[in-house]
Amino acid sequence: MSDNEAEFREFVGAQMDSLRGLAYLTCGDWQVAEDAVLSALARLYVKWGRVENHDSYARTAVVRAAIDETRRPWWRREQSHSHAMPDMAAPDVIPHADDRMHLREALLQVPVKHRAVLVLRFLEGLSVPQTAAALRCPEGTVKAYTSRGLETLRRILGVDISLDERTEARHEAV
């Protein structure tokens, strides 16, 4: 086994779960997320020796692959018709799980590109320039998608917080 192959295996072992989570948050389907991660890793494997920043390349490729999967026409997607799994998940007894589920459902209603920006900015912690580089778009587009995506989330969740209310709440907390 070559050094590059060993490095790649170590990278996949360390990053697989976070890449899978990133893809899931981008597309909203675990099977599609898995496909997106595997196709991105396959592309990374071929370019492993030429890529300088493996983390950044992998994140970018995973987000793009997840977006591409959501663009595929419905008749080209594989559909599972198994009755082995229930339609609704059992309620989670862990505190705040209900809030996370509502947020996840709301996030899935946000347009795909806006969702990708929100996931990269707020869940992956990337800056505006890093997000713009990952999605190969201008920084202004990232800012606009962030604003529109957050506005969509607020509308879906029924949250209406004005700037004055946020400032007041911040001052009360201090």
C-alpha positions as CSV (number, residue, x, y, z in Angstrom):
1,M,0.0,0.0,0.0
2,S,1.4,3.4,-1.0
3,D,1.8,6.4,1.3
4,N,-0.9,8.3,-0.6
5,E,-3.4,5.4,-0.2
6,A,-2.7,5.1,3.5
7,E,-3.2,8.8,3.9
8,F,-6.4,8.7,2.0
9,R,-7.7,5.8,4.1
10,E,-6.8,7.7,7.3
11,F,-8.6,10.8,5.9
12,V,-11.7,8.9,5.1
13,G,-11.8,7.2,8.5
14,A,-11.5,10.5,10.2
15,Q,-13.9,12.6,8.0
16,M,-16.6,10.1,6.8
17,D,-19.1,10.9,9.6
18,S,-18.8,14.7,9.3
19,L,-18.9,14.6,5.5
20,R,-22.0,12.4,5.6
21,G,-23.7,14.8,8.1
22,L,-22.8,17.7,5.8
23,A,-24.3,16.0,2.8
24,Y,-27.4,15.0,4.8
25,L,-28.0,18.6,5.9
26,T,-27.6,19.8,2.4
27,C,-29.9,17.3,0.7
28,G,-32.1,15.9,3.5
29,D,-31.9,12.3,2.5
30,W,-29.5,9.8,4.1
31,Q,-29.2,7.6,1.0
32,V,-28.6,10.5,-1.3
33,A,-26.1,11.9,1.2
34,E,-24.2,8.6,1.3
35,D,-24.1,8.6,-2.6
36,A,-22.9,12.2,-2.6
37,V,-20.1,11.5,-0.1
38,L,-18.9,8.3,-1.9
39,S,-18.8,10.0,-5.3
40,A,-17.0,13.0,-3.8
41,L,-14.4,10.7,-2.2
42,A,-14.0,8.8,-5.4
43,R,-13.1,12.0,-7.2
44,L,-10.8,13.0,-4.3
45,Y,-9.0,9.7,-4.4
46,V,-8.1,10.2,-8.1
47,K,-6.7,13.7,-7.4
48,W,-5.3,13.0,-3.9
49,G,-1.7,13.8,-4.7
50,R,-2.6,17.0,-6.6
51,V,-5.0,18.5,-4.0
52,E,-3.4,20.8,-1.4
53,N,-6.3,21.1,1.1
54,H,-8.1,17.8,1.3
55,D,-10.7,18.9,3.9
56,S,-11.8,21.9,1.8
57,Y,-11.9,19.9,-1.4
58,A,-13.9,17.1,0.2
59,R,-16.5,19.6,1.8
60,T,-16.9,21.4,-1.5
61,A,-17.2,18.2,-3.5
62,V,-19.8,16.8,-1.0
63,V,-22.0,19.9,-1.1
64,R,-21.9,20.0,-4.8
65,A,-22.7,16.3,-5.2
66,A,-25.6,16.6,-2.7
67,I,-27.0,19.6,-4.7
68,D,-26.6,17.8,-8.0
69,E,-28.4,14.8,-6.5
70,T,-31.4,17.0,-5.6
71,R,-31.5,18.4,-9.1
72,R,-31.8,14.9,-10.7
73,P,-35.2,14.3,-12.1
74,W,-37.4,12.2,-9.8
75,W,-37.6,9.3,-12.3
76,R,-33.8,8.9,-12.2
77,R,-33.6,8.7,-8.4
78,E,-33.7,5.3,-6.8
79,Q,-36.8,4.8,-4.7
80,S,-37.0,2.4,-1.8
81,H,-40.4,0.8,-1.4
82,S,-39.5,-1.2,1.6
83,H,-42.1,-1.6,4.4
84,A,-39.5,-2.6,6.9
85,M,-39.1,0.9,8.2
86,P,-41.9,2.9,9.7
87,D,-43.0,6.2,8.0
88,M,-42.6,8.2,11.2
89,A,-39.8,8.0,13.6
90,A,-40.6,7.3,17.3
91,P,-40.6,10.5,19.4
92,D,-37.3,11.2,21.0
93,V,-37.3,11.6,24.7
94,I,-34.0,13.6,24.8
95,P,-34.6,17.2,25.8
96,H,-34.5,19.6,22.8
97,A,-34.8,16.8,20.3
98,D,-38.2,18.2,19.2
99,D,-36.6,21.6,18.5
100,R,-33.9,19.9,16.4
101,M,-36.4,18.0,14.5
102,H,-38.5,21.1,13.7
103,L,-35.4,22.9,12.7
104,R,-34.3,20.0,10.4
105,E,-37.8,19.9,8.8
106,A,-37.7,23.6,8.3
107,L,-34.2,23.5,6.8
108,L,-35.4,20.9,4.3
109,Q,-38.0,23.4,3.1
110,V,-35.3,26.0,2.3
111,P,-34.2,26.1,-1.3
112,V,-31.2,23.8,-2.0
113,K,-28.6,26.5,-2.7
114,H,-29.7,28.6,0.3
115,R,-29.6,25.5,2.5
116,A,-26.1,24.7,1.3
117,V,-24.9,28.2,2.3
118,L,-26.6,28.0,5.7
119,V,-25.1,24.6,6.4
120,L,-21.6,25.7,5.4
121,R,-21.8,29.1,7.2
122,F,-23.5,28.1,10.5
123,L,-23.0,24.4,10.9
124,E,-19.6,24.0,9.4
125,G,-18.5,27.4,10.6
126,L,-17.1,28.7,7.4
127,S,-16.7,32.4,6.7
128,V,-18.3,34.2,3.8
129,P,-15.1,34.1,1.7
130,Q,-14.6,30.4,2.5
131,T,-18.2,29.6,1.6
132,A,-17.9,31.5,-1.6
133,A,-14.8,29.6,-2.5
134,A,-16.4,26.2,-1.6
135,L,-19.5,27.0,-3.8
136,R,-17.5,28.9,-6.5
137,C,-19.8,31.9,-6.3
138,P,-19.3,35.6,-5.4
139,E,-19.3,36.6,-1.8
140,G,-22.3,38.8,-2.5
141,T,-24.2,35.7,-3.5
142,V,-23.3,34.0,-0.3
143,K,-24.5,37.0,1.7
144,A,-27.8,37.2,-0.3
145,Y,-28.4,33.4,0.1
146,T,-27.6,33.6,3.8
147,S,-30.1,36.5,4.2
148,R,-32.8,34.8,2.1
149,G,-32.2,31.4,3.7
150,L,-32.5,32.8,7.2
151,E,-35.6,34.8,6.2
152,T,-37.2,31.6,4.8
153,L,-36.3,29.7,8.0
154,R,-37.8,32.5,10.2
155,R,-41.0,32.4,8.1
156,I,-41.3,28.6,8.2
157,L,-40.6,28.5,12.0
158,G,-42.9,31.4,12.7
159,V,-40.1,33.5,14.3
160,D,-40.4,37.2,13.8
161,I,-37.6,38.9,15.6
162,S,-36.9,42.5,14.7
163,L,-33.5,44.1,15.2
164,D,-34.8,46.1,18.2
165,E,-36.1,43.0,19.9
166,R,-32.8,41.2,19.5
167,T,-30.9,44.2,20.9
168,E,-33.3,44.4,23.9
169,A,-33.0,40.7,24.6
170,R,-29.2,41.0,24.4
171,H,-29.1,43.9,26.8
172,E,-31.5,42.1,29.2
173,A,-29.2,39.0,29.2
174,V,-26.3,41.1,30.2
